[in-house]
Amino acid sequence: MPDSLTARSVFADSSIRCTRPRVLIYEALCNTKSHPTAEELHQTVRQSDPGISLATIYNTLELLVDHSLARRISNRSSGSGPSRYDADQAPHVHLVLDDGRVLDAPANLGQQLIDAIPAGLMAQLAKHAGVDALKIEIVQDSHAHS
């Protein structure tokens, strides 16, 4: 959980101009595991800064994503709905629920899933895609196996 000094240091390391709204937004995102939408994050940050605009939230989230300080999680399960955001940049597995919420899989189970993907298969996929590294996203309709 970053404090203002940590956020300032992270911004300096990423060559991001440090402003109070950006610090508030980044701290709020780092201090939640709920993977909030921009609107949900806006409600949280407004408790500290009632005048902050939703546009500032969106612009700051884009900046954080562009500098790899946050990731955008698209809501592909329902085909629509707002993106969600996560400041945790460590490799981990997300569970996307039918209602659009996103949860972190327990670390040990997520790691088991990642470890179950053969390294050779990952290398073949990367070669096929013509890239050095891949981000894997598995979409499974929970109703398909009911």
C-alpha positions in Angstrom: 0.0 0.0 0.0 1.8 3.1 -1.2 1.8 6.3 0.7 2.2 9.7 -0.9 6.0 9.5 -0.7 6.0 6.1 -2.4 3.6 7.3 -5.1 5.8 10.3 -5.7 8.8 8.0 -6.0 7.0 5.7 -8.4 5.9 8.7 -10.5 9.4 10.1 -10.6 10.8 6.7 -11.7 8.2 6.6 -14.5 8.8 10.3 -15.5 5.2 11.1 -14.6 4.4 14.6 -13.4 3.3 14.2 -9.8 0.0 16.0 -8.9 -2.3 15.5 -5.9 -5.1 14.0 -8.0 -2.8 11.5 -9.6 -1.4 10.5 -6.2 -4.9 10.1 -4.7 -6.0 8.0 -7.7 -2.9 5.8 -7.7 -3.1 5.3 -3.9 -6.8 4.4 -4.1 -6.2 1.9 -6.9 -3.2 0.3 -5.1 -5.2 0.0 -1.8 -8.1 -2.0 -3.3 -8.4 -5.6 -4.5 -11.8 -5.0 -6.0 -10.5 -4.1 -9.5 -12.7 -1.0 -9.7 -14.2 0.6 -12.8 -13.3 4.2 -13.4 -16.7 5.2 -11.9 -16.1 3.2 -8.8 -12.7 4.6 -8.3 -14.2 8.1 -8.8 -16.6 7.5 -5.9 -13.7 6.4 -3.7 -11.4 9.3 -4.6 -14.2 11.8 -4.1 -14.1 11.0 -0.4 -10.7 12.7 -0.3 -11.2 15.2 -3.1 -14.9 16.0 -3.6 -14.1 18.2 -6.6 -12.2 15.6 -8.7 -13.8 15.0 -12.1 -14.5 11.7 -13.7 -12.4 12.9 -16.7 -9.4 13.2 -14.4 -9.9 9.6 -13.2 -10.1 8.4 -16.8 -7.1 10.4 -17.9 -5.0 9.3 -14.9 -5.9 5.6 -15.4 -4.8 5.9 -19.1 -1.6 7.4 -18.0 -1.0 4.7 -15.4 -1.8 2.0 -18.0 0.5 3.6 -20.5 3.4 3.6 -18.0 2.7 0.0 -16.8 1.7 1.1 -13.4 -1.8 -0.3 -13.8 -3.5 -2.7 -16.1 -6.9 -2.5 -17.8 -9.1 -5.5 -17.6 -11.6 -5.5 -20.4 -15.0 -6.9 -19.7 -15.0 -9.5 -22.5 -17.2 -12.1 -20.7 -20.4 -10.1 -21.2 -19.3 -8.4 -24.4 -20.0 -5.0 -22.9 -19.6 -3.1 -19.7 -16.8 -0.9 -18.3 -13.2 -1.9 -18.0 -11.8 -2.5 -14.6 -8.3 -1.6 -13.3 -5.6 -3.3 -11.3 -2.4 -1.7 -9.9 -0.9 -5.2 -9.2 1.6 -5.7 -12.0 2.9 -9.1 -10.7 1.8 -12.0 -12.9 -1.4 -13.4 -11.5 -4.7 -14.9 -12.6 -8.0 -13.0 -12.7 -11.4 -14.6 -12.4 -14.0 -12.6 -14.3 -17.5 -13.2 -12.9 -20.7 -13.2 -14.9 -21.7 -9.9 -13.3 -18.5 -8.2 -14.5 -16.6 -8.3 -11.2 -13.0 -9.4 -11.3 -11.3 -11.4 -8.5 -7.7 -12.5 -8.0 -7.4 -16.2 -8.0 -5.7 -17.5 -4.9 -1.9 -17.3 -5.7 -1.3 -21.0 -5.2 -4.1 -22.0 -7.6 -3.3 -19.4 -10.1 0.3 -20.6 -10.1 -0.8 -24.2 -10.6 -2.8 -23.1 -13.6 0.2 -21.2 -15.0 2.5 -24.1 -14.3 0.2 -26.5 -16.1 0.8 -24.7 -19.4 3.8 -26.5 -20.9 6.8 -24.2 -21.6 7.1 -25.7 -25.1 3.5 -24.8 -25.8 4.2 -21.2 -24.7 7.3 -21.0 -26.9 5.3 -22.4 -29.9 2.5 -19.8 -29.3 5.0 -17.0 -29.1 6.8 -18.1 -32.3 3.5 -18.5 -34.1 2.5 -14.9 -33.0 5.9 -13.6 -33.9 6.5 -12.1 -30.4 8.9 -12.8 -27.5 6.4 -12.8 -24.7 2.7 -13.5 -24.5 -0.1 -12.5 -22.1 -2.5 -15.5 -21.9 -6.2 -14.9 -21.4 -8.5 -17.9 -21.0 -12.1 -17.3 -21.5 -14.4 -20.1 -20.4 -18.2 -19.7 -20.2 -19.1 -21.0 -16.8 -22.5 -22.1 -18.1 -21.0 -24.3 -20.8 -20.1 -27.0 -18.2 -23.1 -26.8 -16.0 
